Amino acid sequence: MYQYEIAVLYHPDLEVDLSKAEERVKKIVTDNGGKVIKDDNWGKRKLAYPIKGNEHAIYVFYTVELPGETVRKVESTLNIAGEVIRFLITRPDLKAIAKAEAQKAEKAEQAAKRGEREDDSKDEKDEKDDDES
């Protein structure tokens, strides 16, 4: 089982009742031996260029685990799904993601230390001003 990310652009008219379309995509994944780990709905957004006569689409991103041999079948099934305007299946670089998260945590830690130092220096400055008065 490999981890994949599936970006799906749904027809904008489905904004009112998107749950049926999402369940259909999840069923396509599970019927092919996979499981949906996470889904992230970005909502309705303007497209860079019209796709099938639509100016907008509903963006939903799925993180799934699938056997490698069933990816083509999932692609062909999504191709004929009427509610899906466009989709993209990719394999994320898990090492790069872990490295980026580690760097982000390190930067946050450094920023927190700088924040403490700035507060300390302000306190010292305030104390000096009080002493002079």
C-alpha positions as CSV (number, residue, x, y, z in Angstrom):
1,M,0.0,0.0,0.0
2,Y,1.3,3.4,-1.0
3,Q,0.2,6.8,0.1
4,Y,-1.3,9.1,-2.6
5,E,-2.9,12.5,-2.7
6,I,-5.9,12.9,-4.9
7,A,-7.0,16.5,-5.9
8,V,-10.6,16.5,-7.2
9,L,-12.3,19.4,-8.8
10,Y,-16.1,18.9,-8.5
11,H,-18.8,20.7,-10.5
12,P,-19.7,24.0,-8.9
13,D,-23.4,23.2,-8.9
14,L,-22.7,20.5,-6.3
15,E,-21.8,23.1,-3.6
16,V,-25.2,22.6,-2.0
17,D,-25.1,18.8,-1.7
18,L,-21.4,17.7,-2.1
19,S,-21.7,14.8,0.3
20,K,-23.1,12.3,-2.3
21,A,-20.2,13.1,-4.7
22,E,-17.6,12.8,-1.9
23,E,-19.1,9.5,-0.9
24,R,-18.9,8.3,-4.5
25,V,-15.2,9.1,-4.7
26,K,-14.5,7.5,-1.3
27,K,-16.4,4.4,-2.5
28,I,-14.2,4.3,-5.7
29,V,-11.1,4.3,-3.5
30,T,-12.4,1.7,-1.0
31,D,-13.7,-0.6,-3.8
32,N,-10.2,-0.7,-5.2
33,G,-8.6,-1.9,-2.0
34,G,-7.7,1.5,-0.6
35,K,-8.7,3.6,2.3
36,V,-9.2,7.4,2.7
37,I,-7.0,8.7,5.5
38,K,-7.9,12.4,5.3
39,D,-10.0,14.8,3.2
40,D,-9.6,18.5,3.0
41,N,-12.4,20.6,1.4
42,W,-11.1,24.0,0.2
43,G,-14.6,25.1,-1.0
44,K,-15.5,26.8,-4.2
45,R,-12.7,28.7,-6.0
46,K,-12.2,30.4,-9.3
47,L,-10.3,28.3,-11.9
48,A,-7.3,29.7,-13.8
49,Y,-9.1,28.9,-17.1
50,P,-12.5,27.5,-17.9
51,I,-12.8,23.7,-17.7
52,K,-15.8,22.1,-19.4
53,G,-17.5,25.5,-19.5
54,N,-17.1,26.1,-15.8
55,E,-15.4,29.2,-14.3
56,H,-15.4,27.8,-10.7
57,A,-15.0,24.4,-9.1
58,I,-15.1,22.9,-5.6
59,Y,-11.6,21.8,-4.6
60,V,-11.3,18.7,-2.3
61,F,-8.0,17.0,-1.5
62,Y,-7.9,13.4,-0.3
63,T,-5.0,11.6,1.3
64,V,-5.4,7.9,0.6
65,E,-3.6,4.6,0.8
66,L,-3.9,2.4,-2.3
67,P,-2.2,-0.6,-3.8
68,G,0.0,0.6,-6.7
69,E,-1.7,-1.7,-9.2
70,T,-5.2,-0.2,-8.7
71,V,-4.3,3.4,-9.4
72,R,-5.0,3.1,-13.1
73,K,-8.5,1.7,-12.3
74,V,-9.2,4.6,-9.9
75,E,-8.1,7.0,-12.6
76,S,-10.4,5.4,-15.3
77,T,-13.3,5.4,-12.9
78,L,-12.8,9.1,-11.9
79,N,-12.6,9.9,-15.6
80,I,-16.1,8.8,-16.2
81,A,-17.6,10.2,-13.0
82,G,-20.0,13.0,-14.0
83,E,-19.6,15.2,-11.0
84,V,-15.7,15.3,-11.3
85,I,-14.5,18.0,-13.6
86,R,-10.8,17.3,-13.2
87,F,-8.6,15.2,-10.9
88,L,-4.9,14.6,-10.2
89,I,-3.3,11.6,-8.4
90,T,0.2,12.1,-7.0
91,R,2.5,10.3,-4.6
92,P,3.8,12.8,-2.0
93,D,7.5,12.8,-1.1
94,L,7.2,11.8,2.5
95,K,10.9,12.5,3.3
96,A,10.6,16.1,2.0
97,I,7.4,16.7,3.9
98,A,9.0,15.4,7.1
99,K,12.1,17.6,6.5
100,A,9.9,20.7,5.9
101,E,7.9,20.0,9.1
102,A,11.2,19.7,11.1
103,Q,12.5,23.0,9.6
104,K,9.2,24.7,10.4
105,A,9.3,23.4,14.0
106,E,12.9,24.6,14.3
107,K,12.0,28.1,13.0
108,A,9.1,28.3,15.4
109,E,11.4,27.4,18.3
110,Q,13.9,30.0,17.2
111,A,11.2,32.6,16.9
112,A,9.9,31.7,20.4
113,K,13.5,32.2,21.8
114,R,13.8,35.5,20.0
115,G,10.5,36.6,21.4
116,E,11.6,35.8,24.9
117,R,14.9,37.7,24.4
118,E,13.0,40.7,23.1
119,D,10.8,40.7,26.1
120,D,13.8,40.4,28.4
121,S,15.5,43.3,26.8
122,K,12.4,45.4,27.1
123,D,12.2,44.6,30.8
124,E,15.8,45.6,31.3
125,K,15.3,48.8,29.4
126,D,12.2,49.6,31.5
127,E,14.2,48.9,34.7
128,K,16.9,51.3,33.5
129,D,14.3,54.0,32.8
130,D,12.8,53.5,36.3
131,D,16.3,53.8,37.9
132,E,17.0,57.0,36.0
133,S,13.8,58.6,37.2
